Amino acid sequence: MVRYIFQRLIVFIPVLWVIATITFFMVRMAPGDPFSDEKEMPEEVRDRIKAYYGLDLPLRQQYLIYLGVKSKEADKHRVKLGADENAREYRHEDANVSLRVTSNGGSIAVAKLKGQGVWYGRLVEHNATTAIREVDVYRRGERSGLLQGHLGPSFKHKGKNVNDIIREAFPKSLELGLYAMAIALLLGIAAGSIAALKQNSILDYAPMSLAMMGICLPTFVMGPLLVLVFGLWLEWFPVAGWSAWGGAGLFPEGWPNDRVLPACTLGFFYAAMVARLTRGGMLETLNQDFIKTARAKGLSETRVVVKHALRGGILPTVSFLGPAFAGIISGSFVIETIFNIPGLGRHFIEAATNRDYTLVLGTVLFYAT
């Protein structure tokens, strides 16, 4: 067992690295950047923000910093040297240090006059016409990347890093997934069992027709339909939102009224799959010799079905639970967007739309694990 786990970990680490690498470069191949849509932001402010997040660095350097192989530049400040200046002294207010920046051709030297830390300089731009040089002065911070367990700061959620966002959002997605799974199992096993016991009758055709519709109907169609009927027409449940526990609706205050519609929307497809699997398993089990023996011994039909037939009939469903639960947890992107649920799926959609690189990477890696 230990050897098997060790072998899986050996395979898992390079796979995760490949996923991180492909996702990192794919999101940066998209046109624009996280701040290109900020039309009212002055260009100088945008450049300073990009420099703060390290988006002005070469792509290879950004990649190494994200992995945690290379340390990130900290307390970075841009210094301009005039045409006749080879050196300039200035006080770095953020770090409370005084530095002397010297330029000798393309070589930059930074001498510390006061304060703490080791400082470096890099020539950013050299205007050949005016001979003005722009130099970035910085110190090397601590390594903070994937190897250290940090997914980076979010570009759109001010003051939050991706680790915090995932920690806050995933429990909501998990809760929604558990509700959907419960609905899928209850409806699916009940419908499949009844259809198998009443084969070739209306109680067989009706549930299987609904199951086929549930498989074919996408969630982005099912969701608005449930909202229209049960949210707007009947006003039984809230149409959107995710309160602490409740919301006005069909059930008394304090019951999860606002969970019903999204859970049903997400769980209906899997309920249809469970119903078909249960029906097939039950029909196969009911034709087995041990079922005939149980009936020949005089056992009641209820005991034969519940104790013997159902136990064997749900075996295909049990094997389906693993991938089904994974699909429910990772497939709630559309549901969370439709019902305005602040879960991980909605954060992923918003991050992809807003080019929040680190949040996209963080959610992809989280689901990949």
Stockholm file with secondary structure:
# STOCKHOLM 1.0

chainA/1-369         MVRYIFQRLIVFIPVLWVIATITFFMVRMAPGDPFSDEKEMPEEVRDRIKAYYGLDLPLRQQYLIYLGVKSKEADKHRVKLGADENAREYRHEDANVSLRVTSNGGSIAVAKLKGQGVWYGRLVEHNATTAIREVDVYRRGERSGLLQGHLGPSFKHKGKNVNDIIREAFPKSLELGLYAMAIALLLGIAAGSIAALKQNSILDYAPMSLAMMGICLPTFVMGPLLVLVFGLWLEWFPVAGWSAWGGAGLFPEGWPNDRVLPACTLGFFYAAMVARLTRGGMLETLNQDFIKTARAKGLSETRVVVKHALRGGILPTVSFLGPAFAGIISGSFVIETIFNIPGLGRHFIEAATNRDYTLVLGTVLFYAT
#=GR chainA/1-369 SS CHHHHHHHHHHHHHHHHHHHHHHHHHHHHSSSCTTTTCTTSCHHHHHHHHHHHTTTSCHHHHHHHHHTSSCCEEEEEEEEECTTCSEEEEEETTTTEEEEEEEETTEEEEEEEESSSCEEEEEEEECTTTCCEEEEEEEECCCCSGGGTCCCBCSSSTTCBHHHHHHHHHHHHHHHHHHHHHHHHHHHHHHHHHHHHTTTSHHHHHHHHHHHHHHHSCHHHHHHHHIIIIIIISCCSCSSCCCSSCCSSSSCTTSCHHHHHHHHHHHHHHHHHHHHHHHHHHHHHHTSHHHHHHHHTTCCHHHIIIIIIHHHHTHHHHHHHHHHHHHHHHTCHHHHHHTTCCSHHHHHHHHHHHTCHHHHHHHHHHHHC
#=GC SS_cons         CHHHHHHHHHHHHHHHHHHHHHHHHHHHHSSSCTTTTCTTSCHHHHHHHHHHHTTTSCHHHHHHHHHTSSCCEEEEEEEEECTTCSEEEEEETTTTEEEEEEEETTEEEEEEEESSSCEEEEEEEECTTTCCEEEEEEEECCCCSGGGTCCCBCSSSTTCBHHHHHHHHHHHHHHHHHHHHHHHHHHHHHHHHHHHHTTTSHHHHHHHHHHHHHHHSCHHHHHHHHIIIIIIISCCSCSSCCCSSCCSSSSCTTSCHHHHHHHHHHHHHHHHHHHHHHHHHHHHHHTSHHHHHHHHTTCCHHHIIIIIIHHHHTHHHHHHHHHHHHHHHHTCHHHHHHTTCCSHHHHHHHHHHHTCHHHHHHHHHHHHC
//
